[in-house]
Amino acid sequence: MPVAVTPETVEAKIVETIASFGAPVAEITRTSTFEQLDVDSLDLVEIAQVIDEEFGVALKGDDVKDIKTVGEVIDLVVSKA
């Protein structure tokens, strides 16, 4: 059963996922850009897979191509849930 989709649960999962790529947790905020966190397009694909598995929200390439910050992806997931 998917986890409840709230800004808090989505943020926690995304922070955990980005931290697993090596970014320091203290640097991962809603205003952090993926560039600042050294998150590349392959990492974004992995984040999208985690979101789909965890929350049942499928993000397509078109959905994420213009996303630059952690907060934008959190808001997108919540809005699509």
PDB file of N, CA, C and O in Angstrom:
ATOM      1  N   MET A   1       0.842  -1.191   0.000  1.00  0.00           N
ATOM      2  CA  MET A   1       0.000   0.000   0.000  1.00  0.00           C
ATOM      3  C   MET A   1       0.884   1.251   0.000  1.00  0.00           C
ATOM      4  O   MET A   1       1.800   1.358   0.815  1.00  0.00           O
ATOM      5  N   PRO A   2       0.620   2.185  -0.896  1.00  0.00           N
ATOM      6  CA  PRO A   2       1.464   3.392  -0.934  1.00  0.00           C
ATOM      7  C   PRO A   2       1.373   4.199   0.365  1.00  0.00           C
ATOM      8  O   PRO A   2       0.362   4.179   1.066  1.00  0.00           O
ATOM      9  N   VAL A   3       2.443   4.892   0.649  1.00  0.00           N
ATOM     10  CA  VAL A   3       2.514   5.757   1.809  1.00  0.00           C
ATOM     11  C   VAL A   3       1.666   7.001   1.538  1.00  0.00           C
ATOM     12  O   VAL A   3       1.525   7.418   0.389  1.00  0.00           O
ATOM     13  N   ALA A   4       1.108   7.587   2.586  1.00  0.00           N
ATOM     14  CA  ALA A   4       0.334   8.824   2.421  1.00  0.00           C
ATOM     15  C   ALA A   4       1.218   9.898   1.796  1.00  0.00           C
ATOM     16  O   ALA A   4       2.364  10.098   2.197  1.00  0.00           O
ATOM     17  N   VAL A   5       0.656  10.577   0.810  1.00  0.00           N
ATOM     18  CA  VAL A   5       1.417  11.615   0.113  1.00  0.00           C
ATOM     19  C   VAL A   5       1.155  12.958   0.775  1.00  0.00           C
ATOM     20  O   VAL A   5       0.129  13.594   0.535  1.00  0.00           O
ATOM     21  N   THR A   6       2.089  13.377   1.604  1.00  0.00           N
ATOM     22  CA  THR A   6       2.041  14.714   2.194  1.00  0.00           C
ATOM     23  C   THR A   6       3.366  15.379   1.851  1.00  0.00           C
ATOM     24  O   THR A   6       4.342  14.693   1.548  1.00  0.00           O
ATOM     25  N   PRO A   7       3.411  16.711   1.896  1.00  0.00           N
ATOM     26  CA  PRO A   7       4.701  17.364   1.629  1.00  0.00           C
ATOM     27  C   PRO A   7       5.807  16.826   2.534  1.00  0.00           C
ATOM     28  O   PRO A   7       6.959  16.715   2.114  1.00  0.00           O
ATOM     29  N   GLU A   8       5.451  16.491   3.780  1.00  0.00           N
ATOM     30  CA  GLU A   8       6.467  16.007   4.730  1.00  0.00           C
ATOM     31  C   GLU A   8       6.990  14.626   4.357  1.00  0.00           C
ATOM     32  O   GLU A   8       8.198  14.391   4.386  1.00  0.00           O
ATOM     33  N   THR A   9       6.074  13.694   4.001  1.00  0.00           N
ATOM     34  CA  THR A   9       6.535  12.346   3.666  1.00  0.00           C
ATOM     35  C   THR A   9       7.326  12.348   2.365  1.00  0.00           C
ATOM     36  O   THR A   9       8.326  11.642   2.235  1.00  0.00           O
ATOM     37  N   VAL A  10       6.868  13.151   1.400  1.00  0.00           N
ATOM     38  CA  VAL A  10       7.584  13.224   0.119  1.00  0.00           C
ATOM     39  C   VAL A  10       8.969  13.834   0.332  1.00  0.00           C
ATOM     40  O   VAL A  10       9.962  13.329  -0.192  1.00  0.00           O
ATOM     41  N   GLU A  11       9.029  14.921   1.101  1.00  0.00           N
ATOM     42  CA  GLU A  11      10.318  15.568   1.359  1.00  0.00           C
ATOM     43  C   GLU A  11      11.280  14.605   2.057  1.00  0.00           C
ATOM     44  O   GLU A  11      12.455  14.527   1.696  1.00  0.00           O
ATOM     45  N   ALA A  12      10.786  13.881   3.047  1.00  0.00           N
ATOM     46  CA  ALA A  12      11.644  12.941   3.781  1.00  0.00           C
ATOM     47  C   ALA A  12      12.222  11.878   2.840  1.00  0.00           C
ATOM     48  O   ALA A  12      13.407  11.555   2.916  1.00  0.00           O
ATOM     49  N   LYS A  13      11.386  11.342   1.960  1.00  0.00           N
ATOM     50  CA  LYS A  13      11.838  10.290   1.046  1.00  0.00           C
ATOM     51  C   LYS A  13      12.829  10.845   0.027  1.00  0.00           C
ATOM     52  O   LYS A  13      13.824  10.193  -0.287  1.00  0.00           O
ATOM     53  N   ILE A  14      12.566  12.037  -0.488  1.00  0.00           N
ATOM     54  CA  ILE A  14      13.464  12.627  -1.482  1.00  0.00           C
ATOM     55  C   ILE A  14      14.805  12.976  -0.843  1.00  0.00           C
ATOM     56  O   ILE A  14      15.858  12.739  -1.434  1.00  0.00           O
ATOM     57  N   VAL A  15      14.764  13.536   0.359  1.00  0.00           N
ATOM     58  CA  VAL A  15      16.012  13.851   1.065  1.00  0.00           C
ATOM     59  C   VAL A  15      16.816  12.567   1.296  1.00  0.00           C
ATOM     60  O   VAL A  15      18.025  12.533   1.069  1.00  0.00           O
ATOM     61  N   GLU A  16      16.137  11.525   1.746  1.00  0.00           N
ATOM     62  CA  GLU A  16      16.807  10.241   1.983  1.00  0.00           C
ATOM     63  C   GLU A  16      17.441   9.704   0.691  1.00  0.00           C
ATOM     64  O   GLU A  16      18.568   9.208   0.701  1.00  0.00           O
ATOM     65  N   THR A  17      16.705   9.810  -0.411  1.00  0.00           N
ATOM     66  CA  THR A  17      17.203   9.307  -1.694  1.00  0.00           C
ATOM     67  C   THR A  17      18.401  10.115  -2.179  1.00  0.00           C
ATOM     68  O   THR A  17      19.401   9.542  -2.613  1.00  0.00           O
ATOM     69  N   ILE A  18      18.308  11.446  -2.109  1.00  0.00           N
ATOM     70  CA  ILE A  18      19.427  12.285  -2.555  1.00  0.00           C
ATOM     71  C   ILE A  18      20.644  12.061  -1.658  1.00  0.00           C
ATOM     72  O   ILE A  18      21.776  12.039  -2.141  1.00  0.00           O
ATOM     73  N   ALA A  19      20.415  11.898  -0.365  1.00  0.00           N
ATOM     74  CA  ALA A  19      21.523  11.629   0.560  1.00  0.00           C
ATOM     75  C   ALA A  19      22.222  10.321   0.196  1.00  0.00           C
ATOM     76  O   ALA A  19      23.433  10.188   0.373  1.00  0.00           O
ATOM     77  N   SER A  20      21.450   9.354  -0.314  1.00  0.00           N
ATOM     78  CA  SER A  20      22.059   8.072  -0.703  1.00  0.00           C
ATOM     79  C   SER A  20      23.002   8.235  -1.893  1.00  0.00           C
ATOM     80  O   SER A  20      23.843   7.368  -2.135  1.00  0.00           O
ATOM     81  N   PHE A  21      22.874   9.336  -2.639  1.00  0.00           N
ATOM     82  CA  PHE A  21      23.793   9.615  -3.750  1.00  0.00           C
ATOM     83  C   PHE A  21      25.075  10.284  -3.259  1.00  0.00           C
ATOM     84  O   PHE A  21      26.019  10.460  -4.029  1.00  0.00           O
ATOM     85  N   GLY A  22      25.110  10.656  -1.981  1.00  0.00           N
ATOM     86  CA  GLY A  22      26.324  11.233  -1.418  1.00  0.00           C
ATOM     87  C   GLY A  22      26.225  12.683  -0.987  1.00  0.00           C
ATOM     88  O   GLY A  22      27.192  13.228  -0.453  1.00  0.00           O
ATOM     89  N   ALA A  23      25.083  13.325  -1.202  1.00  0.00           N
ATOM     90  CA  ALA A  23      24.929  14.720  -0.776  1.00  0.00           C
ATOM     91  C   ALA A  23      24.719  14.768   0.735  1.00  0.00           C
ATOM     92  O   ALA A  23      23.971  13.951   1.274  1.00  0.00           O
ATOM     93  N   PRO A  24      25.366  15.712   1.434  1.00  0.00           N
ATOM     94  CA  PRO A  24      25.146  15.837   2.880  1.00  0.00           C
ATOM     95  C   PRO A  24      23.703  16.240   3.181  1.00  0.00           C
ATOM     96  O   PRO A  24      23.175  17.175   2.580  1.00  0.00           O
ATOM     97  N   VAL A  25      23.071  15.529   4.113  1.00  0.00           N
ATOM     98  CA  VAL A  25      21.668  15.783   4.441  1.00  0.00           C
ATOM     99  C   VAL A  25      21.441  17.250   4.809  1.00  0.00           C
ATOM    100  O   VAL A  25      20.415  17.824   4.443  1.00  0.00           O
ATOM    101  N   ALA A  26      22.381  17.860   5.523  1.00  0.00           N
ATOM    102  CA  ALA A  26      22.226  19.253   5.962  1.00  0.00           C
ATOM    103  C   ALA A  26      22.125  20.219   4.784  1.00  0.00           C
ATOM    104  O   ALA A  26      21.606  21.325   4.934  1.00  0.00           O
ATOM    105  N   GLU A  27      22.614  19.812   3.619  1.00  0.00           N
ATOM    106  CA  GLU A  27      22.583  20.685   2.434  1.00  0.00           C
ATOM    107  C   GLU A  27      21.336  20.481   1.581  1.00  0.00           C
ATOM    108  O   GLU A  27      21.111  21.228   0.628  1.00  0.00           O
ATOM    109  N   ILE A  28      20.526  19.482   1.910  1.00  0.00           N
ATOM    110  CA  ILE A  28      19.352  19.168   1.093  1.00  0.00           C
ATOM    111  C   ILE A  28      18.136  19.889   1.677  1.00  0.00           C
ATOM    112  O   ILE A  28      17.549  19.451   2.666  1.00  0.00           O
ATOM    113  N   THR A  29      17.775  21.000   1.044  1.00  0.00           N
ATOM    114  CA  THR A  29      16.612  21.774   1.473  1.00  0.00           C
ATOM    115  C   THR A  29      15.685  21.965   0.280  1.00  0.00           C
ATOM    116  O   THR A  29      16.039  21.625  -0.849  1.00  0.00           O
ATOM    117  N   ARG A  30      14.504  22.504   0.530  1.00  0.00           N
ATOM    118  CA  ARG A  30      13.555  22.745  -0.567  1.00  0.00           C
ATOM    119  C   ARG A  30      14.125  23.691  -1.613  1.00  0.00           C
ATOM    120  O   ARG A  30      13.755  23.616  -2.784  1.00  0.00           O
ATOM    121  N   THR A  31      15.016  24.577  -1.203  1.00  0.00           N
ATOM    122  CA  THR A  31      15.556  25.548  -2.157  1.00  0.00           C
ATOM    123  C   THR A  31      16.852  25.074  -2.816  1.00  0.00           C
ATOM    124  O   THR A  31      17.374  25.745  -3.706  1.00  0.00           O
ATOM    125  N   SER A  32      17.370  23.930  -2.387  1.00  0.00           N
ATOM    126  CA  SER A  32      18.586  23.393  -3.017  1.00  0.00           C
ATOM    127  C   SER A  32      18.298  23.020  -4.462  1.00  0.00           C
ATOM    128  O   SER A  32      17.263  22.426  -4.766  1.00  0.00           O
ATOM    129  N   THR A  33      19.223  23.374  -5.353  1.00  0.00           N
ATOM    130  CA  THR A  33      19.070  22.929  -6.739  1.00  0.00           C
ATOM    131  C   THR A  33      19.758  21.579  -6.888  1.00  0.00           C
ATOM    132  O   THR A  33      20.663  21.235  -6.127  1.00  0.00           O
ATOM    133  N   PHE A  34      19.309  20.828  -7.880  1.00  0.00           N
ATOM    134  CA  PHE A  34      19.940  19.531  -8.130  1.00  0.00           C
ATOM    135  C   PHE A  34      21.392  19.728  -8.550  1.00  0.00           C
ATOM    136  O   PHE A  34      22.245  18.888  -8.264  1.00  0.00           O
ATOM    137  N   GLU A  35      21.667  20.827  -9.222  1.00  0.00           N
ATOM    138  CA  GLU A  35      23.042  21.131  -9.621  1.00  0.00           C
ATOM    139  C   GLU A  35      23.925  21.314  -8.380  1.00  0.00           C
ATOM    140  O   GLU A  35      25.031  20.778  -8.314  1.00  0.00           O
ATOM    141  N   GLN A  36      23.427  22.073  -7.403  1.00  0.00           N
ATOM    142  CA  GLN A  36      24.194  22.275  -6.158  1.00  0.00           C
ATOM    143  C   GLN A  36      24.466  20.953  -5.453  1.00  0.00           C
ATOM    144  O   GLN A  36      25.520  20.768  -4.846  1.00  0.00           O
ATOM    145  N   LEU A  37      23.505  20.034  -5.538  1.00  0.00           N
ATOM    146  CA  LEU A  37      23.614  18.746  -4.839  1.00  0.00           C
ATOM    147  C   LEU A  37      24.332  17.699  -5.677  1.00  0.00           C
ATOM    148  O   LEU A  37      24.495  16.559  -5.241  1.00  0.00           O
ATOM    149  N   ASP A  38      24.763  18.078  -6.883  1.00  0.00           N
ATOM    150  CA  ASP A  38      25.443  17.164  -7.799  1.00  0.00           C
ATOM    151  C   ASP A  38      24.547  15.983  -8.190  1.00  0.00           C
ATOM    152  O   ASP A  38      25.008  14.849  -8.313  1.00  0.00           O
ATOM    153  N   VAL A  39      23.265  16.278  -8.380  1.00  0.00           N
ATOM    154  CA  VAL A  39      22.302  15.270  -8.820  1.00  0.00           C
ATOM    155  C   VAL A  39      22.176  15.399 -10.336  1.00  0.00           C
ATOM    156  O   VAL A  39      21.804  16.452 -10.853  1.00  0.00           O
ATOM    157  N   ASP A  40      22.495  14.305 -11.044  1.00  0.00           N
ATOM    158  CA  ASP A  40      22.436  14.352 -12.509  1.00  0.00           C
ATOM    159  C   ASP A  40      21.149  13.702 -13.023  1.00  0.00           C
ATOM    160  O   ASP A  40      20.297  13.282 -12.240  1.00  0.00           O
ATOM    161  N   SER A  41      21.025  13.627 -14.337  1.00  0.00           N
ATOM    162  CA  SER A  41      19.784  13.120 -14.921  1.00  0.00           C
ATOM    163  C   SER A  41      19.529  11.654 -14.561  1.00  0.00           C
ATOM    164  O   SER A  41      18.376  11.251 -14.409  1.00  0.00           O
ATOM    165  N   LEU A  42      20.582  10.860 -14.424  1.00  0.00           N
ATOM    166  CA  LEU A  42      20.384   9.466 -14.014  1.00  0.00           C
ATOM    167  C   LEU A  42      19.877   9.392 -12.581  1.00  0.00           C
ATOM    168  O   LEU A  42      19.044   8.544 -12.258  1.00  0.00           O
ATOM    169  N   ASP A  43      20.377  10.279 -11.719  1.00  0.00           N
ATOM    170  CA  ASP A  43      19.883  10.343 -10.342  1.00  0.00           C
ATOM    171  C   ASP A  43      18.401  10.730 -10.324  1.00  0.00           C
ATOM    172  O   ASP A  43      17.620  10.196  -9.537  1.00  0.00           O
ATOM    173  N   LEU A  44      18.029  11.662 -11.199  1.00  0.00           N
ATOM    174  CA  LEU A  44      16.617  12.076 -11.263  1.00  0.00           C
ATOM    175  C   LEU A  44      15.719  10.920 -11.682  1.00  0.00           C
ATOM    176  O   LEU A  44      14.598  10.790 -11.190  1.00  0.00           O
ATOM    177  N   VAL A  45      16.210  10.080 -12.588  1.00  0.00           N
ATOM    178  CA  VAL A  45      15.444   8.898 -12.992  1.00  0.00           C
ATOM    179  C   VAL A  45      15.248   7.987 -11.778  1.00  0.00           C
ATOM    180  O   VAL A  45      14.162   7.447 -11.568  1.00  0.00           O
ATOM    181  N   GLU A  46      16.301   7.825 -10.987  1.00  0.00           N
ATOM    182  CA  GLU A  46      16.207   6.990  -9.795  1.00  0.00           C
ATOM    183  C   GLU A  46      15.232   7.592  -8.779  1.00  0.00           C
ATOM    184  O   GLU A  46      14.445   6.871  -8.166  1.00  0.00           O
ATOM    185  N   ILE A  47      15.288   8.914  -8.603  1.00  0.00           N
ATOM    186  CA  ILE A  47      14.346   9.590  -7.701  1.00  0.00           C
ATOM    187  C   ILE A  47      12.913   9.336  -8.176  1.00  0.00           C
ATOM    188  O   ILE A  47      12.031   9.045  -7.368  1.00  0.00           O
ATOM    189  N   ALA A  48      12.684   9.447  -9.483  1.00  0.00           N
ATOM    190  CA  ALA A  48      11.349   9.207 -10.042  1.00  0.00           C
ATOM    191  C   ALA A  48      10.893   7.776  -9.763  1.00  0.00           C
ATOM    192  O   ALA A  48       9.719   7.552  -9.465  1.00  0.00           O
ATOM    193  N   GLN A  49      11.806   6.802  -9.854  1.00  0.00           N
ATOM    194  CA  GLN A  49      11.454   5.405  -9.577  1.00  0.00           C
ATOM    195  C   GLN A  49      11.082   5.222  -8.106  1.00  0.00           C
ATOM    196  O   GLN A  49      10.112   4.536  -7.783  1.00  0.00           O
ATOM    197  N   VAL A  50      11.860   5.841  -7.223  1.00  0.00           N
ATOM    198  CA  VAL A  50      11.581   5.749  -5.782  1.00  0.00           C
ATOM    199  C   VAL A  50      10.204   6.347  -5.481  1.00  0.00           C
ATOM    200  O   VAL A  50       9.429   5.777  -4.712  1.00  0.00           O
ATOM    201  N   ILE A  51       9.907   7.489  -6.086  1.00  0.00           N
ATOM    202  CA  ILE A  51       8.616   8.157  -5.875  1.00  0.00           C
ATOM    203  C   ILE A  51       7.474   7.270  -6.359  1.00  0.00           C
ATOM    204  O   ILE A  51       6.444   7.160  -5.694  1.00  0.00           O
ATOM    205  N   ASP A  52       7.655   6.643  -7.508  1.00  0.00           N
ATOM    206  CA  ASP A  52       6.624   5.759  -8.052  1.00  0.00           C
ATOM    207  C   ASP A  52       6.401   4.575  -7.112  1.00  0.00           C
ATOM    208  O   ASP A  52       5.259   4.231  -6.807  1.00  0.00           O
ATOM    209  N   GLU A  53       7.491   3.947  -6.652  1.00  0.00           N
ATOM    210  CA  GLU A  53       7.378   2.792  -5.758  1.00  0.00           C
ATOM    211  C   GLU A  53       6.781   3.177  -4.405  1.00  0.00           C
ATOM    212  O   GLU A  53       5.936   2.461  -3.868  1.00  0.00           O
ATOM    213  N   GLU A  54       7.221   4.299  -3.864  1.00  0.00           N
ATOM    214  CA  GLU A  54       6.828   4.701  -2.510  1.00  0.00           C
ATOM    215  C   GLU A  54       5.416   5.294  -2.452  1.00  0.00           C
ATOM    216  O   GLU A  54       4.643   4.996  -1.541  1.00  0.00           O
ATOM    217  N   PHE A  55       5.093   6.139  -3.442  1.00  0.00           N
ATOM    218  CA  PHE A  55       3.852   6.904  -3.376  1.00  0.00           C
ATOM    219  C   PHE A  55       2.861   6.578  -4.498  1.00  0.00           C
ATOM    220  O   PHE A  55       1.737   7.079  -4.496  1.00  0.00           O
ATOM    221  N   GLY A  56       3.274   5.742  -5.456  1.00  0.00           N
ATOM    222  CA  GLY A  56       2.395   5.420  -6.565  1.00  0.00           C
ATOM    223  C   GLY A  56       2.173   6.585  -7.515  1.00  0.00           C
ATOM    224  O   GLY A  56       1.152   6.650  -8.200  1.00  0.00           O
ATOM    225  N   VAL A  57       3.141   7.516  -7.556  1.00  0.00           N
ATOM    226  CA  VAL A  57       3.047   8.679  -8.445  1.00  0.00           C
ATOM    227  C   VAL A  57       4.107   8.527  -9.530  1.00  0.00           C
ATOM    228  O   VAL A  57       5.305   8.521  -9.246  1.00  0.00           O
ATOM    229  N   ALA A  58       3.654   8.404 -10.777  1.00  0.00           N
ATOM    230  CA  ALA A  58       4.585   8.241 -11.889  1.00  0.00           C
ATOM    231  C   ALA A  58       4.968   9.611 -12.444  1.00  0.00           C
ATOM    232  O   ALA A  58       4.106  10.395 -12.839  1.00  0.00           O
ATOM    233  N   LEU A  59       6.257   9.884 -12.468  1.00  0.00           N
ATOM    234  CA  LEU A  59       6.759  11.132 -13.051  1.00  0.00           C
ATOM    235  C   LEU A  59       7.351  10.821 -14.415  1.00  0.00           C
ATOM    236  O   LEU A  59       8.204   9.943 -14.546  1.00  0.00           O
ATOM    237  N   LYS A  60       6.902  11.535 -15.415  1.00  0.00           N
ATOM    238  CA  LYS A  60       7.421  11.343 -16.771  1.00  0.00           C
ATOM    239  C   LYS A  60       8.559  12.329 -17.035  1.00  0.00           C
ATOM    240  O   LYS A  60       8.736  13.302 -16.302  1.00  0.00           O
ATOM    241  N   GLY A  61       9.306  12.070 -18.065  1.00  0.00           N
ATOM    242  CA  GLY A  61      10.399  12.955 -18.438  1.00  0.00           C
ATOM    243  C   GLY A  61       9.963  14.393 -18.612  1.00  0.00           C
ATOM    244  O   GLY A  61      10.655  15.322 -18.194  1.00  0.00           O
ATOM    245  N   ASP A  62       8.793  14.572 -19.242  1.00  0.00           N
ATOM    246  CA  ASP A  62       8.274  15.929 -19.450  1.00  0.00           C
ATOM    247  C   ASP A  62       7.961  16.617 -18.125  1.00  0.00           C
ATOM    248  O   ASP A  62       8.070  17.837 -18.009  1.00  0.00           O
ATOM    249  N   ASP A  63       7.567  15.818 -17.118  1.00  0.00           N
ATOM    250  CA  ASP A  63       7.229  16.381 -15.810  1.00  0.00           C
ATOM    251  C   ASP A  63       8.451  16.967 -15.120  1.00  0.00           C
ATOM    252  O   ASP A  63       8.378  18.008 -14.468  1.00  0.00           O
ATOM    253  N   VAL A  64       9.579  16.276 -15.278  1.00  0.00           N
ATOM    254  CA  VAL A  64      10.757  16.648 -14.490  1.00  0.00           C
ATOM    255  C   VAL A  64      11.816  17.424 -15.258  1.00  0.00           C
ATOM    256  O   VAL A  64      12.786  17.896 -14.665  1.00  0.00           O
ATOM    257  N   LYS A  65      11.642  17.565 -16.577  1.00  0.00           N
ATOM    258  CA  LYS A  65      12.718  18.178 -17.361  1.00  0.00           C
ATOM    259  C   LYS A  65      13.034  19.618 -16.968  1.00  0.00           C
ATOM    260  O   LYS A  65      14.173  20.060 -17.113  1.00  0.00           O
ATOM    261  N   ASP A  66      12.036  20.358 -16.469  1.00  0.00           N
ATOM    262  CA  ASP A  66      12.264  21.760 -16.108  1.00  0.00           C
ATOM    263  C   ASP A  66      12.446  21.967 -14.603  1.00  0.00           C
ATOM    264  O   ASP A  66      12.588  23.098 -14.137  1.00  0.00           O
ATOM    265  N   ILE A  67      12.439  20.872 -13.854  1.00  0.00           N
ATOM    266  CA  ILE A  67      12.559  20.992 -12.396  1.00  0.00           C
ATOM    267  C   ILE A  67      14.016  21.213 -12.006  1.00  0.00           C
ATOM    268  O   ILE A  67      14.915  20.496 -12.445  1.00  0.00           O
ATOM    269  N   LYS A  68      14.219  22.216 -11.177  1.00  0.00           N
ATOM    270  CA  LYS A  68      15.586  22.577 -10.780  1.00  0.00           C
ATOM    271  C   LYS A  68      15.848  22.415  -9.288  1.00  0.00           C
ATOM    272  O   LYS A  68      16.998  22.260  -8.877  1.00  0.00           O
ATOM    273  N   THR A  69      14.793  22.448  -8.469  1.00  0.00           N
ATOM    274  CA  THR A  69      15.008  22.409  -7.019  1.00  0.00           C
ATOM    275  C   THR A  69      14.288  21.235  -6.366  1.00  0.00           C
ATOM    276  O   THR A  69      13.363  20.652  -6.932  1.00  0.00           O
ATOM    277  N   VAL A  70      14.733  20.913  -5.180  1.00  0.00           N
ATOM    278  CA  VAL A  70      14.114  19.847  -4.391  1.00  0.00           C
ATOM    279  C   VAL A  70      12.643  20.195  -4.111  1.00  0.00           C
ATOM    280  O   VAL A  70      11.770  19.333  -4.215  1.00  0.00           O
ATOM    281  N   GLY A  71      12.377  21.450  -3.757  1.00  0.00           N
ATOM    282  CA  GLY A  71      11.005  21.863  -3.468  1.00  0.00           C
ATOM    283  C   GLY A  71      10.067  21.695  -4.649  1.00  0.00           C
ATOM    284  O   GLY A  71       8.906  21.323  -4.476  1.00  0.00           O
ATOM    285  N   GLU A  72      10.563  21.967  -5.846  1.00  0.00           N
ATOM    286  CA  GLU A  72       9.730  21.824  -7.049  1.00  0.00           C
ATOM    287  C   GLU A  72       9.311  20.377  -7.250  1.00  0.00           C
ATOM    288  O   GLU A  72       8.169  20.111  -7.623  1.00  0.00           O
ATOM    289  N   VAL A  73      10.217  19.443  -7.011  1.00  0.00           N
ATOM    290  CA  VAL A  73       9.859  18.032  -7.197  1.00  0.00           C
ATOM    291  C   VAL A  73       8.899  17.585  -6.098  1.00  0.00           C
ATOM    292  O   VAL A  73       7.997  16.791  -6.362  1.00  0.00           O
ATOM    293  N   ILE A  74       9.071  18.074  -4.884  1.00  0.00           N
ATOM    294  CA  ILE A  74       8.136  17.748  -3.793  1.00  0.00           C
ATOM    295  C   ILE A  74       6.738  18.231  -4.156  1.00  0.00           C
ATOM    296  O   ILE A  74       5.767  17.483  -4.043  1.00  0.00           O
ATOM    297  N   ASP A  75       6.639  19.491  -4.595  1.00  0.00           N
ATOM    298  CA  ASP A  75       5.331  20.060  -4.952  1.00  0.00           C
ATOM    299  C   ASP A  75       4.694  19.312  -6.110  1.00  0.00           C
ATOM    300  O   ASP A  75       3.480  19.107  -6.126  1.00  0.00           O
ATOM    301  N   LEU A  76       5.501  18.906  -7.075  1.00  0.00           N
ATOM    302  CA  LEU A  76       4.994  18.166  -8.233  1.00  0.00           C
ATOM    303  C   LEU A  76       4.393  16.821  -7.791  1.00  0.00           C
ATOM    304  O   LEU A  76       3.299  16.448  -8.216  1.00  0.00           O
ATOM    305  N   VAL A  77       5.119  16.112  -6.944  1.00  0.00           N
ATOM    306  CA  VAL A  77       4.623  14.801  -6.480  1.00  0.00           C
ATOM    307  C   VAL A  77       3.306  14.973  -5.722  1.00  0.00           C
ATOM    308  O   VAL A  77       2.355  14.226  -5.948  1.00  0.00           O
ATOM    309  N   VAL A  78       3.254  15.950  -4.829  1.00  0.00           N
ATOM    310  CA  VAL A  78       2.047  16.178  -4.038  1.00  0.00           C
ATOM    311  C   VAL A  78       0.872  16.554  -4.952  1.00  0.00           C
ATOM    312  O   VAL A  78      -0.250  16.092  -4.748  1.00  0.00           O
ATOM    313  N   SER A  79       1.136  17.391  -5.955  1.00  0.00           N
ATOM    314  CA  SER A  79       0.056  17.832  -6.852  1.00  0.00           C
ATOM    315  C   SER A  79      -0.455  16.695  -7.738  1.00  0.00           C
ATOM    316  O   SER A  79      -1.621  16.704  -8.134  1.00  0.00           O
ATOM    317  N   LYS A  80       0.394  15.721  -8.054  1.00  0.00           N
ATOM    318  CA  LYS A  80       0.001  14.615  -8.921  1.00  0.00           C
ATOM    319  C   LYS A  80      -0.630  13.463  -8.151  1.00  0.00           C
ATOM    320  O   LYS A  80      -1.222  12.567  -8.752  1.00  0.00           O
ATOM    321  N   ALA A  81      -0.511  13.479  -6.844  1.00  0.00           N
ATOM    322  CA  ALA A  81      -1.016  12.348  -6.034  1.00  0.00           C
ATOM    323  C   ALA A  81      -2.541  12.335  -5.988  1.00  0.00           C
ATOM    324  O   ALA A  81      -3.132  11.459  -5.357  1.00  0.00           O
TER     325      ALA A  81
END
